[in-house]
């Protein structure tokens, strides 16, 4: 959920920056290029808390996956072998 929230905030920030640049008479490819650059720089400062939430959520998931991979397999997980 945190990743979706962060993505939506980044897109909203990009839209706001692009809108302001459009009002400042930037058009076409230059508008997109400058909007991406400016919104990226702004997001470093403005969206740091949301980015930290994403980081915590992802590291928790990776930690749980690593724990499961580190567990020895249970007898039910191994296939039956007949001699």
Secondary structure, 3 states (H helix, E strand, C coil): CHHHHHHHHHHHHHHHHHHHHHHCCCCHHHHHHHHHHHHHHHHHHHCHHHHHHHHHHHHHHHHHHHHHHHCCCCCCCCCCCCC
